[in-house]
Structure formats: structure tokens, C-alpha cells
Amino acid sequence: MFGWFATASVATEPKRSSQLAKKPNYDFEKRKKELDRKAKRDEKIRNKRSEAARAREESDAPATTDEATTPLPE
């Protein structure tokens, strides 16, 4: 195709793929961090909602007073 130059450069070029360090995948790391943050935020929201629901149930529950436990006269 290009004569002797093309065949000579291919033959003398060292294999660099085995010598180079692996390039880090920053997009993957960034995505993983974002997913971890979102999961942590969602966990906090779930905890707050469950605590609020539990507090609401406790406040809605009838209080145990003497009036509530005293039977009505006949």
C-alpha cells in the first residue's frame, strides 16, 4: 500500500498496550459516587418519614387516663 515505509514502521513499533497503565474510568467512578449519594439521601428521607409517621401514630393514639378506663354509670 505505502511501500516499504508502512511495513517497516509496523514491524519496528513496540507493543505499547502491555506497557501502559490502565486508564481510570472517571465517568464510572463519578456515577458510582452519585448513586451512593442518592441512596444515602433516600435512606435519610425514608427514616424521617417513618419517624414522623411513628410520632403521628403516638399522638393520635388515645391517652390512657382515668376517664378513658372508668366505666360509664348505668
N, CA, C and O atoms as a MOPAC input file, in Angstrom:
PM7 MOZYME 1SCF
protein

 N      0.82100 1    -1.17400 1     0.00000 1
 C      0.00000 1     0.00000 1     0.00000 1
 C      0.87200 1     1.24600 1     0.00000 1
 O      0.84300 1     1.99600 1    -0.97600 1
 N      1.63400 1     1.49700 1     1.03500 1
 C      2.51200 1     2.65800 1     1.06600 1
 C      3.97300 1     2.28100 1     0.86100 1
 O      4.87100 1     3.09700 1     1.06900 1
 N      4.18900 1     1.09200 1     0.46800 1
 C      5.54800 1     0.67100 1     0.17700 1
 C      6.29200 1     0.17700 1     1.40100 1
 O      5.68300 1    -0.32500 1     2.34600 1
 N      7.58100 1     0.31500 1     1.38300 1
 C      8.43200 1    -0.21200 1     2.44900 1
 C      8.25200 1     0.51300 1     3.78200 1
 O      8.47200 1    -0.08800 1     4.83300 1
 N      7.85500 1     1.80000 1     3.76600 1
 C      7.71700 1     2.57200 1     4.99400 1
 C      6.62100 1     2.01100 1     5.90200 1
 O      6.80100 1     1.91700 1     7.11600 1
 N      5.49900 1     1.64200 1     5.31300 1
 C      4.37600 1     1.14000 1     6.10400 1
 C      4.72800 1    -0.18900 1     6.76200 1
 O      4.38900 1    -0.40800 1     7.92500 1
 N      5.39000 1    -1.06100 1     6.04900 1
 C      5.74000 1    -2.36400 1     6.62300 1
 C      6.85300 1    -2.23800 1     7.64400 1
 O      6.88300 1    -2.99400 1     8.61500 1
 N      7.76700 1    -1.30400 1     7.45100 1
 C      8.88700 1    -1.14400 1     8.38300 1
 C      8.40100 1    -0.54200 1     9.70400 1
 O      8.83600 1    -0.97000 1    10.77400 1
 N      7.51100 1     0.43900 1     9.64000 1
 C      7.05800 1     1.07700 1    10.87600 1
 C      6.20500 1     0.12200 1    11.70800 1
 O      6.25200 1     0.16400 1    12.93700 1
 N      5.44500 1    -0.71800 1    11.06300 1
 C      4.62600 1    -1.68100 1    11.78400 1
 C      5.51500 1    -2.72400 1    12.44200 1
 O      5.25400 1    -3.13400 1    13.57300 1
 N      6.53700 1    -3.14600 1    11.76700 1
 C      7.41500 1    -4.19100 1    12.27600 1
 C      8.27400 1    -3.68800 1    13.43700 1
 O      8.54800 1    -4.44700 1    14.36600 1
 N      8.70400 1    -2.42200 1    13.40400 1
 C      9.60600 1    -1.91400 1    14.43900 1
 C      8.86200 1    -1.26300 1    15.60600 1
 O      9.47500 1    -0.97600 1    16.63400 1
 N      7.59000 1    -1.03200 1    15.47400 1
 C      6.82400 1    -0.37600 1    16.54200 1
 C      6.62700 1    -1.35000 1    17.70500 1
 O      6.12700 1    -2.45600 1    17.49600 1
 N      7.00800 1    -0.96300 1    18.92400 1
 C      6.82800 1    -1.87400 1    20.06000 1
 C      5.35900 1    -1.94800 1    20.47600 1
 O      4.57400 1    -1.03900 1    20.20700 1
 N      5.01400 1    -3.02600 1    21.12100 1
 C      3.64000 1    -3.17900 1    21.60800 1
 C      3.50300 1    -2.35700 1    22.87600 1
 O      4.09700 1    -2.68100 1    23.90400 1
 N      2.72300 1    -1.29900 1    22.80100 1
 C      2.59100 1    -0.38000 1    23.91600 1
 C      1.43100 1    -0.76600 1    24.84500 1
 O      1.39800 1    -0.33700 1    25.99800 1
 N      0.51800 1    -1.54000 1    24.37000 1
 C     -0.65800 1    -1.84300 1    25.18100 1
 C     -0.29700 1    -2.57700 1    26.46400 1
 O     -0.94600 1    -2.36700 1    27.48900 1
 N      0.70100 1    -3.41600 1    26.43500 1
 C      1.08300 1    -4.14400 1    27.63900 1
 C      1.94400 1    -3.29500 1    28.56700 1
 O      2.08500 1    -3.63300 1    29.74200 1
 N      2.52200 1    -2.20400 1    28.07300 1
 C      3.41100 1    -1.38100 1    28.87100 1
 C      2.66800 1    -0.23300 1    29.57300 1
 O      3.09600 1     0.20800 1    30.64000 1
 N      1.59500 1     0.24200 1    29.00700 1
 C      0.89300 1     1.38600 1    29.56400 1
 C     -0.00500 1     0.98500 1    30.72400 1
 O     -0.58500 1    -0.10000 1    30.74500 1
 N     -0.10000 1     1.88400 1    31.67700 1
 C     -1.00700 1     1.64600 1    32.79400 1
 C     -2.44000 1     1.80700 1    32.32000 1
 O     -2.72200 1     2.54200 1    31.37300 1
 N     -3.32300 1     1.11800 1    32.98500 1
 C     -4.73000 1     1.18400 1    32.62100 1
 C     -5.29100 1     2.55600 1    32.98000 1
 O     -5.09100 1     3.03800 1    34.09400 1
 N     -5.98000 1     3.17200 1    32.05600 1
 C     -6.55600 1     4.49700 1    32.26900 1
 C     -7.78800 1     4.36900 1    33.17500 1
 O     -8.66300 1     3.54900 1    32.89900 1
 N     -7.87100 1     5.15800 1    34.24200 1
 C     -9.03800 1     5.06200 1    35.13000 1
 C    -10.30400 1     5.55000 1    34.43200 1
 O    -10.27200 1     6.46300 1    33.60700 1
 N    -11.39800 1     4.92700 1    34.78200 1
 C    -12.68400 1     5.28000 1    34.19500 1
 C    -13.36700 1     6.27300 1    35.13400 1
 O    -14.11700 1     5.87800 1    36.02600 1
 N    -13.10500 1     7.55500 1    34.92800 1
 C    -13.62700 1     8.58800 1    35.80600 1
 C    -15.14500 1     8.68700 1    35.74300 1
 O    -15.79200 1     8.97200 1    36.75100 1
 N    -15.70900 1     8.45600 1    34.58200 1
 C    -17.16900 1     8.51500 1    34.45600 1
 C    -17.83500 1     7.45900 1    35.33000 1
 O    -18.85400 1     7.72900 1    35.96600 1
 N    -17.26800 1     6.26900 1    35.36400 1
 C    -17.82100 1     5.20000 1    36.19300 1
 C    -17.72800 1     5.56200 1    37.66400 1
 O    -18.68200 1     5.37300 1    38.41700 1
 N    -16.56800 1     6.08700 1    38.07500 1
 C    -16.37800 1     6.46900 1    39.47800 1
 C    -17.33500 1     7.59000 1    39.86400 1
 O    -17.90900 1     7.57000 1    40.95300 1
 N    -17.50700 1     8.55800 1    38.98300 1
 C    -18.41800 1     9.67300 1    39.26000 1
 C    -19.85100 1     9.16900 1    39.37900 1
 O    -20.58100 1     9.57400 1    40.28300 1
 N    -20.24400 1     8.30500 1    38.48800 1
 C    -21.60800 1     7.74300 1    38.51600 1
 C    -21.83400 1     6.95200 1    39.80700 1
 O    -22.89800 1     7.04700 1    40.41800 1
 N    -20.83600 1     6.17700 1    40.21800 1
 C    -20.95800 1     5.39000 1    41.44900 1
 C    -21.11800 1     6.30800 1    42.65500 1
 O    -21.94100 1     6.03600 1    43.53000 1
 N    -20.34600 1     7.39200 1    42.71600 1
 C    -20.46500 1     8.34400 1    43.81900 1
 C    -21.85400 1     8.97800 1    43.83700 1
 O    -22.46200 1     9.12700 1    44.89700 1
 N    -22.35300 1     9.35000 1    42.65300 1
 C    -23.68300 1     9.95200 1    42.56600 1
 C    -24.76100 1     8.97600 1    43.05500 1
 O    -25.67600 1     9.37000 1    43.77800 1
 N    -24.65000 1     7.71800 1    42.66300 1
 C    -25.62100 1     6.71200 1    43.09900 1
 C    -25.54100 1     6.48200 1    44.60400 1
 O    -26.56600 1     6.30000 1    45.26100 1
 N    -24.32300 1     6.48900 1    45.15200 1
 C    -24.16100 1     6.32700 1    46.59800 1
 C    -24.78800 1     7.50100 1    47.34500 1
 O    -25.46400 1     7.30500 1    48.35600 1
 N    -24.56500 1     8.72100 1    46.85100 1
 C    -25.15800 1     9.89800 1    47.48800 1
 C    -26.67600 1     9.84400 1    47.43800 1
 O    -27.35200 1    10.15300 1    48.41900 1
 N    -27.20600 1     9.44600 1    46.28200 1
 C    -28.65600 1     9.37500 1    46.12500 1
 C    -29.24200 1     8.31900 1    47.06300 1
 O    -30.28700 1     8.54200 1    47.67600 1
 N    -28.57800 1     7.18200 1    47.17400 1
 C    -29.06300 1     6.13400 1    48.06500 1
 C    -29.04400 1     6.60500 1    49.51400 1
 O    -29.97400 1     6.32700 1    50.27100 1
 N    -27.99700 1     7.31100 1    49.90000 1
 C    -27.90200 1     7.81200 1    51.26700 1
 C    -28.99500 1     8.85100 1    51.53300 1
 O    -29.62000 1     8.84100 1    52.59300 1
 N    -29.22100 1     9.74000 1    50.57500 1
 C    -30.26100 1    10.76100 1    50.71600 1
 C    -31.64200 1    10.11400 1    50.80300 1
 O    -32.46600 1    10.51900 1    51.62300 1
 N    -31.89500 1     9.12400 1    49.97200 1
 C    -33.18500 1     8.42300 1    50.00100 1
 C    -33.39100 1     7.69600 1    51.32900 1
 O    -34.50400 1     7.65300 1    51.85600 1
 N    -32.31700 1     7.12700 1    51.86300 1
 C    -32.39900 1     6.44800 1    53.15500 1
 C    -32.77500 1     7.44200 1    54.25700 1
 O    -33.61000 1     7.14100 1    55.11100 1
 N    -32.16100 1     8.61700 1    54.23400 1
 C    -32.48700 1     9.64300 1    55.22800 1
 C    -33.94800 1    10.06300 1    55.12100 1
 O    -34.63000 1    10.21500 1    56.13400 1
 N    -34.42400 1    10.24800 1    53.90200 1
 C    -35.81700 1    10.65300 1    53.68600 1
 C    -36.75800 1     9.57500 1    54.21700 1
 O    -37.74300 1     9.88800 1    54.88600 1
 N    -36.46000 1     8.29500 1    53.92100 1
 C    -37.29400 1     7.19600 1    54.41900 1
 C    -37.32000 1     7.16900 1    55.94700 1
 O    -38.37400 1     6.97400 1    56.55400 1
 N    -36.15600 1     7.36600 1    56.56000 1
 C    -36.08700 1     7.36500 1    58.02700 1
 C    -36.90800 1     8.50700 1    58.61200 1
 O    -37.63000 1     8.31200 1    59.59000 1
 N    -36.80600 1     9.69000 1    58.02700 1
 C    -37.57300 1    10.83500 1    58.52500 1
 C    -39.06900 1    10.59400 1    58.39200 1
 O    -39.84100 1    10.91600 1    59.29500 1
 N    -39.47100 1    10.03000 1    57.26800 1
 C    -40.90300 1     9.76300 1    57.05900 1
 C    -41.41800 1     8.72000 1    58.04900 1
 O    -42.51600 1     8.86000 1    58.58700 1
 N    -40.63100 1     7.68500 1    58.28700 1
 C    -41.08800 1     6.65200 1    59.21700 1
 C    -41.13000 1     7.19100 1    60.64700 1
 O    -42.03700 1     6.85200 1    61.40800 1
 N    -40.15600 1     8.02800 1    61.01900 1
 C    -40.17400 1     8.63700 1    62.34700 1
 C    -41.36700 1     9.57800 1    62.49900 1
 O    -42.00400 1     9.60500 1    63.55200 1
 N    -41.67200 1    10.34900 1    61.45700 1
 C    -42.81600 1    11.25800 1    61.50400 1
 C    -44.11000 1    10.46400 1    61.61400 1
 O    -45.00600 1    10.84500 1    62.36700 1
 N    -44.21900 1     9.37000 1    60.87500 1
 C    -45.42800 1     8.53600 1    60.93900 1
 C    -45.57000 1     7.91200 1    62.32300 1
 O    -46.67200 1     7.84300 1    62.86700 1
 N    -44.46000 1     7.46100 1    62.89000 1
 C    -44.48900 1     6.86900 1    64.22000 1
 C    -44.90800 1     7.91500 1    65.26000 1
 O    -45.69400 1     7.61200 1    66.15700 1
 N    -44.39500 1     9.12500 1    65.14700 1
 C    -44.75700 1    10.20100 1    66.07700 1
 C    -46.23100 1    10.56700 1    65.91600 1
 O    -46.91500 1    10.83700 1    66.90400 1
 N    -46.71700 1    10.57800 1    64.68400 1
 C    -48.11900 1    10.89400 1    64.41000 1
 C    -49.02900 1     9.82100 1    65.01500 1
 O    -50.07000 1    10.14500 1    65.58700 1
 N    -48.64600 1     8.55600 1    64.89100 1
 C    -49.43600 1     7.46300 1    65.46800 1
 C    -49.48700 1     7.56300 1    66.98600 1
 O    -50.52900 1     7.33000 1    67.59800 1
 N    -48.35600 1     7.91100 1    67.58700 1
 C    -48.31800 1     8.04000 1    69.04900 1
 C    -49.19000 1     9.19900 1    69.52600 1
 O    -49.84600 1     9.09700 1    70.56300 1
 N    -49.20000 1    10.29600 1    68.77700 1
 C    -50.00900 1    11.44500 1    69.19200 1
 C    -51.49100 1    11.19600 1    68.91800 1
 O    -52.33700 1    11.73000 1    69.63500 1
 N    -51.82900 1    10.40200 1    67.90400 1
 C    -53.22200 1    10.10000 1    67.58100 1
 C    -53.80400 1     9.02200 1    68.49500 1
 O    -55.02400 1     8.92700 1    68.63600 1
 N    -52.96600 1     8.23000 1    69.10300 1
 C    -53.44600 1     7.15000 1    69.97000 1
 C    -54.12500 1     7.76200 1    71.19500 1
 O    -53.65600 1     8.76500 1    71.73400 1
 N    -55.22600 1     7.15800 1    71.62800 1
 C    -55.92000 1     7.71000 1    72.79900 1
 C    -55.04900 1     7.60800 1    74.04200 1
 O    -54.39000 1     6.59700 1    74.28100 1
 N    -55.06200 1     8.66200 1    74.81600 1
 C    -54.26400 1     8.68900 1    76.02700 1
 C    -54.93000 1     7.81600 1    77.07800 1
 O    -56.15800 1     7.74900 1    77.13900 1
 N    -54.15700 1     7.16500 1    77.88400 1
 C    -54.71500 1     6.32100 1    78.94100 1
 C    -54.88200 1     7.17700 1    80.18900 1
 O    -53.93900 1     7.38900 1    80.95200 1
 N    -56.08800 1     7.65400 1    80.37300 1
 C    -56.40000 1     8.45300 1    81.56200 1
 C    -57.45900 1     7.73400 1    82.37300 1
 O    -57.97900 1     6.69900 1    81.95600 1
 N    -57.76800 1     8.27300 1    83.50100 1
 C    -58.79500 1     7.67800 1    84.35100 1
 C    -60.15800 1     7.73000 1    83.68700 1
 O    -60.98300 1     6.83800 1    83.88500 1
 N    -60.40300 1     8.78300 1    82.89000 1
 C    -61.69800 1     8.92800 1    82.22400 1
 C    -61.88800 1     7.85700 1    81.16300 1
 O    -62.99400 1     7.35200 1    80.97500 1
 N    -60.82500 1     7.51700 1    80.48100 1
 C    -60.92900 1     6.53900 1    79.41200 1
 C    -61.14000 1     5.12300 1    79.97700 1
 O    -61.80000 1     4.30200 1    79.34100 1
 N    -60.60200 1     4.84000 1    81.13200 1
 C    -60.70700 1     3.49500 1    81.68600 1
 C    -61.87900 1     3.32600 1    82.64800 1
 O    -62.23900 1     2.20000 1    82.99000 1
 N    -62.47900 1     4.43700 1    83.09100 1
 C    -63.60000 1     4.36500 1    84.03600 1
 C    -64.87800 1     3.98100 1    83.29100 1
 O    -65.23200 1     4.63000 1    82.30700 1
 N    -65.56600 1     2.95100 1    83.73700 1
 C    -66.80800 1     2.58200 1    83.06100 1
 C    -67.90400 1     3.63100 1    83.31500 1
 O    -67.93600 1     4.28000 1    84.36100 1
 N    -68.77300 1     3.76900 1    82.35500 1
 C    -69.87700 1     4.70100 1    82.47700 1
 C    -70.93900 1     4.17600 1    83.43200 1
 O    -71.20300 1     2.97300 1    83.44400 1
 N    -71.56500 1     5.05100 1    84.24400 1
 C    -72.62400 1     4.58300 1    85.14900 1
 C    -73.85900 1     4.16400 1    84.37400 1
 O    -74.15300 1     4.71700 1    83.31400 1
 N    -74.56000 1     3.21200 1    84.88800 1
 C    -75.75500 1     2.71600 1    84.19500 1
 C    -77.01200 1     3.37900 1    84.65300 1
 O    -78.09300 1     3.06200 1    84.15800 1

